[in-house]
Amino acid sequence: MIHGFDLSNPLICEGIVGEGCGGGRIFLIEESILKAYDPQTNEAMTLLKDIHMPRTLRKKGCILYIECEEENIEFDLSAMAKRKAV
């Protein structure tokens, strides 16, 4: 557990410092909302709403990958925008 977050939960991932955007933050999907939590300020920011039936969340570089039952979503942290996965 880091900062009270269970990183074994498939809907929570950590942004590694030096690995693109969002380093040091915790990303999570809670009640169909993608959030970024900053442990330094203890503040959470809403990134994306209306995520339907999410299964997993992972991060690589500046992209958050969200696997849902009916679609896959990519959220670009550098553009702060959603795009449908190819």
Buried (B, 14 or more C-beta within 10 A) or exposed (E): EEEEBEEEEEBBBBBEEEBBBBEEBBBBBBEEBBBBBBBEEEEBEEBBEEBEEBEBBEBEEBBBBBBBEEEEBBBBBEEEEBEEEE
